[in-house]
Amino acid sequence: MNRREFIQSIGLGAAAFALRQFETKALARSSPMMNARTRPNILFILADDFGWSQLGCYGSTFYETPNIDRLARQGMKFTDAYAACPVCSPTRASIMTGRYPARLHLTDFIAGGDYPNEKYTQPEWQKFLPLEEVTIAEIFKTAGYATASFGKWHLSITKKPPGSLPYNPDKQGFDESFVTYKPSSETDPESDAHNVEAITEKSLDFLDRHKNDPFFLYVTHNTIHAPVLGKNNLVEKYKNKPGSDRPENNPVLGAMIEELDDSVGRLLKKLEDLNLTDKTIVVFFGDNGGLERDAKQTPLRSGKANLYEGGIREPLIVRWPGVVKPAGTCSEPVISVDFFPTFVEILGLKDQVTNTIDGVSLLSLLTQRRSLSPRAIYWHYPHYHSSSIGPCGAVRAGDYKLIEWYDETICGLGKELELYNLKEDIGERNNLAGKKPDKTRELKRMLATWRNHVKAQMLEPNPNYDPVKAKKSGKPRT
């Protein structure tokens, strides 16, 4: 079922009627803790290029994040949560649709990079989120929720108007939207360079106006994406902290992270002031790992644009008073395609969504009723990027993760596979591909089968390959 069929099946003109049906039947049936009086609001906070280890609650002793740390103490912290891609647009599409970027063919940041001289040509991939896709915002809206997206979108065919307008959030189920963009490197750092203040003020105003309505508020910050710009007093504070010279600690990022944390604190305080805390699910997540040239992702390997853990493992915190026990920790691997089915189950709309969804609902983990059924999770990045080692795919099944380097697969060099036991080697330093050939073959077959299942696009040999001009050819993976 596509977007148009879904909306017709519910009927926008009959939304009120449908909502009454959900309240009296579907909600109570699908989610035992749900009824017409307790339908939760959703506040989803998404940080940009945010590393797994850059929060106090995830181990940082340098960056100060008291508000997000308190959120973790009040809810559940996921230790093995993943973005569906090591760059932003595909992950954001996966959150909106519950579908893998490979299935959507939206596999790189929009509009991607041009690498005409590499060994292989990148596929002709999808460079905007099609309006035919059913978004989670449309499902919330149809269920009677007020919906808003404030901040970075990056799912339109261009970033800015007029080209972006046909595919902006207001065309994808959001009643209100405010789209922001990253600043230039020359922007005054004393200004609201990354729009943290503007996004926060828009969000606070939305909460004031919709305190009596169920709402889905998508707060999607540009911070801490490059260019790294922080207010001088905060930068000086972090420069003077012990450890400021360590490769994983960047004083300018420290200033940016503190400003982001302050925004989270203001939103949580507003929920408290409006007596909405107990009625609101709060989610904090990141769209991909941090840029390694700005800060190492210690203890993880590599960073943004790569399928090592530093590029895809993300902080995920969920607070849901009365349902999620405080100070919980979940170590099951989860991924950004899981948000869509989780919210659908919370709304009691599982039977209404019949299009293919790649994720699974996390409700049983949040309620601690049971574990998820065993499954593998997948990545597909058939692209070159200024910060990447090369095009690749990956699969995680249990504790094991396989990375397949597509350039060497295609050219048959025989060094295309890396296998890691993440439970024993979170830093991915001990390649087990040669020591565990059976496990390596098993995961390689799984990855190939999955690519075929989702009709993933692949690279092809480039007849115009120029080894002198190529930007990435032959870059070592050591």
ABEGO torsion letter per residue (X at the ends): XBAAAAAAAAEAAAAAAAAAAAAAAAAAAABAABBAAABBBBBBBBBBGBBAAABAAAGBAABBBAAAAAAAAABBBBABBBBABABAAAAAAAAAAGBBAAAAGBABBOAEBBBAABABBBBBBBABBBAABBBAAAAAAAAGBBBBBBEBAGABABABOAAAAAABAAAAGBABBBBBBBBBAABBAABBAAGAAAAAAAAAAAAAAAAABBBBBBBBBAOABOBBBBBAAAAAAAAABBGAABAABBAAAAAAAAAAAAAAAAAAAAAAAAGAAAABBBBBBBABBBBAAABBAOABBEBBGBABAAAABBBBBBBBBGABBBGBBBABBBBAAAAAAAAAAAAGAAAABABBBABBBAAAAAAGABBBBBBBBBBBBBBBBAABAEBBBBBBBEABBBBBBAAAAAAGAGAABBBBBAAABAAGABBAAAABAAAAAAAAAAAAAAAAAAGBBBBBBBAABBAAABAABGBBAX
